[in-house]
Amino acid sequence: MSDFIGAYRAAAATPPVGAPREATARGVWAQVEPVLRGHGERIRLTDVATTLLPRLTAAERESAKLTAMKALAIAIDACVCAGRDRRNLYINTVFDALAKRWSRTFRDANATTSWNMKEDTVRIARRELLEAGVDLDRIWSAVRDGIADLYTTRQIGGPGHTRGRRVKLHRRSARFRNYDKLLRREREYRRPPERRRLLLADRPTPPLKIAKWTVAERDYDVMNVGEPTKAVIRILESTRLFLDVKQVRADAMELGAQVKAHPWRRMYRRWAKIAQRNLRDPDDFQAARKKFLREHQDTQKEYRSLVGRHQHAVGVYRQARRARKHIDAEGHLEIRTAYYKTRNRRFQPRHIWPTEASSKEDAEATLIAPAQETVLRGRWLELGSRAIYAKHSQRGRWFLTHASGLEVEHDDWEGWTDDFAGDRRPLVGVDARSSMYQIVAVALGWRDAEHLLRNEDFKDAIVRAMGTLAARGKYVLPIATDQQLRKGVGQIVNVSYGAAYGSILKTLRDDAAKFGTNWGTPETLQTLLVEGAKIDEAISIVVRMRDEYLQTARAVVEAAHQRDPFAGVSFCDPFDEEPARWHRPRTEPKVLSHGAVPLRINVPVGVDGDKIAADYFGTPRRRKGSIQNLIGPALIHALDAAYASHVILKLHDAGVRDIVMVNDCFLVPSDALPELDEALKTATEPWFRGLGPFYKVFEDYLGDDRVHGPIIDRWKRSWLARLAAADAGAPGWRPEFQFKTETTFSLLHGGPP
């Protein structure tokens, strides 16, 4: 004990980094001391201070009490910030906030949270807290259950604090206002910045984010970007949009009304009330509950979807309302966003952007201008007009942008004229049809598949083939409408990305309203693909992509694993040739039971000394996140992002300044649509010429493979031959991708559709 007292005295001599001032700590204690409770009993300052308190001198005891006040103020604020940002509260949340101030080991670690730190780092940091007089066990017990008139907490998912807690703030209470005023006046302690998802147009752009994944203080899957990609990001970040706050609020209110009117909650409450009265045995109740939920799963799923959409709209409106002083007279808020590249090399916005809103077309058109009859007014005949309606999506209703001013250059582009006028225009654009298949067909030299995908609707072709097989007695059609069949096909084609028949069927069966019923068994799906590939080219493309491309991509993972279990798969970005690597390890949570309340960390699996094995294959039952599951789609996503980059550059060169990109969807001001059409065509040449890195990753790992080597060689020779045709000026070499009009906001003259 004497050694520990000595360690305490040495640590206490070092002031904490970024702790609140004494006046603030005492002010917070004065606010919470009358209502601080734990297990129904009042908590005193001596209950949260170090257990060494009786062994210290009078001066040391006062210092230890002040340390306890400061630590308690930080812990309380960690809980308040969790409620403010709508994050779950864990013991690690409080530990991180305290260790950041009193543990040098914690601050020096290559991670920002204990979840991503080494076990030794967390254990040392926890001991340093104790030596500094900060008792995590005591402080957590004081704050975890809430503080009256400040915040309350509710456990998630059952007993045990490691499951997390939800925090609800009491913002309107006098105690909360007084507490908040104290923290706002504090200058030494810096609250974690509020989680703001809305970036106003006049605010500076945040520093470029480099996507990475940290575990045990090591960085994996670091997605650096080269100068060409940085130039594209700067163009995308220069875009300014207008968020229609009134429309967001209207959607939130409409969805809220639909949630309240939905029958599910009343159905379940009525059933639960009767069941609790009649089924006294808990096992009988749970069995009956499962049966009830199974029988009404479609109703429950519809309700949950409504709740999710409502909460999302409310979240966007809440963010906009915080910036209400910047909303203009038309109810618009000018915004922007920052971008970064994700693990699959696609571009991702960091703030509220059109990706936040659904692109699904609204069920009903909106009347913009009613019909006007022709009338005689004195000597003048006033001609009437037909009604004008608009079809739109949530994305089209929420977002507008600046007019490009480019319509003066093409008053008549293929019979097109812009229906809109003024300085603010709706976003319009296109979305690629079956983009993954189109890119694979071009990159792998499947000219027949490329032709089909360019000239036919992929899903419609497969639906027709299903009907043909059914007519020949080789397949039983599901009980579904044509639209439901199309949506079902959208799930079935996931076999080419590695999805199992069983998981596809589970998705189809779990939503009868969306997909219909009677989709059969795994054998039924297998028959559809095997027999369908014999008679239909579209189904043949799905099977070919699974059997040729996906298997070759997975063979790359096998070869990389044989070469080095720790190195992962290296590749170069096809746009800027920036090297990257997928090598994150498989992880599992670990409980550190040191102390009365355990902390949790994330630890890698497959450690061999200083080396950590890459997660090539995942677990036998769960391959999510593994390189094997990632590589096939991600390499195509990288090609998709490369094409998008060229489109952005072409649009910028044409004078378009406000550009929105959502993967393979491109949106521009309504008066810049011709520039978008031209950019989509001209971007294919530089994109096609830059496919070299795609083939190189396959050659690096499988170039000498007896099975896959010839396949890869065929892919590359087809590409080189097509390049030679391009250099020779031969016609028909240029890839032509098929796009569909994106539903945003468009006028319908004469009446609703």
RADAHU-V715493 format. One record per pair of residues at least 6 apart in sequence whose ideal C-beta (glycine too) atoms are under 7 Angstrom apart, sorted by the first residue. I is the first residue (numbers start at 1). GAP is how many residues later the second one is. Records with the same first field share a line. If there is no record, write none. Layout:
I->GAP  GAP
This chain:
5->47  50
7->124
8->44  123  125
11->117  120  121
12->51  120  121
16->54  85  86
17->84  90
18->82  83  170  171  172
19->51  55  82  169  170
20->50  53  166  168  169
21->165  167
22->44
24->49  158  162  165
25->41  44  45  48
26->43
27->155
28->45  48  151  154
29->40  43
31->144  147  148
32->44  115  118
35->112  113  114
36->6  7  106  111
37->6
38->103  104
43->99
45->20  23
46->7
47->91
48->20  24  90  91  94
49->15  16  19
50->14  83  85
51->84
53->8  11
56->8
64->69
67->65  66  67
71->27  63  68
72->67  70
74->23  24  27  115
75->19  22  23  64  68
76->67  71
77->106  114
78->15  16  19
79->10  64  72  88
80->71  89
81->110  111
82->6  7  11  85
83->68  84  85  86
84->85  110
85->109  110
88->68  76  77  78
89->64  75  76  78
90->72  74
91->49  70  71  506  508
92->21  22  23  507  508
94->45  46  49
95->19  41  504
96->17  18
98->31  36  38
99->7  26  30
100->6  7
102->26  27  30  32
103->22  25  26
105->16  19  20  23
106->19
109->8  12  108
110->107
111->6  103  106
114->8  485  487
115->485  486  487
116->98  99  101  486
117->100  484
118->98  99
119->471  473  482  484
121->96
122->470  477  479
123->469  471
126->10  468  469
129->7
136->459
137->458  459  460
140->457
144->9  17  21
145->8
146->6  7
149->21  24  26  27
150->20  25  26  29
151->16  17  18  19
152->16
153->12  13  14
154->11  12
155->8  10
156->7  8  9  10
157->6
161->436
162->436  438
169->7
170->6
183->8
196->123
197->122  154  155
198->121  122  125  137  153  154
199->136  137  138  139  152
200->123  126  134  135
201->39  133  134  135
205->32  133
206->132
208->132
209->131  141
210->12  13  14
211->12  129  130  131  132
212->7  8  9  10  11
213->7  8  371
215->370  372  387  389
216->387  388
220->363  364  365
221->122  361  362  363
223->118  119  120  122  357
224->354  356
225->116  351  353
226->347  350  351  352
227->349
228->347  348
229->112  346  347  349  416
232->413  416  417
233->106
235->413  417  424
236->103  111  412  423  425
237->99  100  101  102
238->419
239->97  419  420  421
240->94  96  161  162  418
241->94  158  159  160  417
242->90  91  92  157  158  159  182
243->77  89  90  92  155  156
244->87  88  153  154  156
245->75  82  86  88
246->85
247->150  151
248->65  68  69  72  150
249->68
251->62  143
252->58  61  62  65
255->51  54  55  58
256->54
258->48
259->47  48  51
262->41  44
263->36
264->35  36  39
267->29  32
271->21
275->10  13
276->9
279->6  9
293->7
297->213
298->214  215
301->210
302->211
316->36  40
319->33
320->13
323->10
326->7
327->6
332->68
335->17
337->12  13  14  16
338->12  13
339->8  9  10  11
340->8  10
341->6
342->6
344->290  293  294
345->228  292  293  296
346->291  294  295  317
347->294  297  314
349->6
354->41  45  73  306  308  313
355->307
357->37  38  41  42
358->35  36  37
359->34  36  383  384
360->33
361->30  32  382
362->30  31
365->24  25  26  383  387  388
366->23  24  26
367->20  22
368->20  21  22  379
369->18  19
370->17
371->13  14  15  16
372->12  13
373->11
374->7  8  9  10
375->7
386->363  364
387->363  364
388->359  361
389->359  362  363
390->355  356  357  358
391->352  355  357  362
392->351  352  353
393->350  351
395->349
396->30  31  347  348  349
397->348
399->28
400->24  25  26
401->24  26  257  268
402->21  22  256  267
403->19  20  21  22  266  268
404->251  252  253  265  267  268
406->249  265  266  269
407->11  264
410->264
411->6
413->261
416->257  258
418->252  253
419->328
420->6  250
425->244  245  246
426->244  318  319
427->233  240  241  317
428->239  240  242  245  316
429->236  237  238  239  247  313
430->236  309  310  311  312
431->233  234  308  309  311
432->6  232  305  307
433->25  305  306  307
434->19  24
435->205  229
436->200
437->16  21  104  108
438->15  299  300
439->197  200  201
440->105  109  196
441->8  9  12
442->8  293
443->196  248  251
444->105  271
445->270  273  274
448->89
449->92
452->85  86
453->285
454->282  284
458->80
459->27  30  31
461->75  77
462->27  74  76  77
463->19  22  23  26
465->67  70  71  73  74
466->9  11  19  62
467->10
468->67
469->6  59  62  63
470->6  7
474->53  57
475->52  53  56
476->44  48
478->7  10  38  39  40  41
479->37  38  39
480->8  35  36
481->35
484->30  31  32
487->27  28
488->20  27  28  31
491->13  16  17
492->12  33
493->49
494->10
495->9  34  47  51
496->46  49  50  54
497->53  135  136
498->52  131  134
501->21  24  25
502->20
504->21
505->14  17  20
508->7  11
509->10
529->10  13  14
532->7
533->6  7  10
548->163
549->83
550->82
552->146  156  159  160
553->78  79  82
554->74  78
555->147  150  153
556->13  75  141  142  145  146
557->12  59  70  71  74
559->142  143
560->7  8  9  56  141
561->55
565->48  49
566->45  46  47  48
567->16  47
568->13  14  15  46  59
569->12  13  58  62
570->9  11
571->9  122  126
572->6  7  121  124
573->7  65  120
574->64  65  68  116  117  119  120
575->66  67  70  115
577->116
582->45  48
583->31
584->30  31
585->19  20  21  27  28  29  30
586->19  20  29  32
587->15  16  17  18
588->15  17
589->11  13
590->10  11  13
591->7  9
592->6  7  9
604->8
606->6  7
614->13
615->10  11  12
616->10  11  12
617->6  9  11
618->6  7  8  10  11
623->6
635->59  62
639->55
640->23  24
642->45  48
643->40  44
644->17  20
646->37  40  41
647->19  32  33  36
648->11  13
650->29  32  33
651->8  17  24  25  28
654->21  24  25
656->12  16  19
658->10  11
659->9
660->7
665->77
666->10
667->75  77
668->7  8
680->59
684->50  51  53
685->49
688->47
689->34
691->28
695->17  20  21  24
698->14
699->13
702->6  7  10
703->6  9
722->11
725->8
726->7
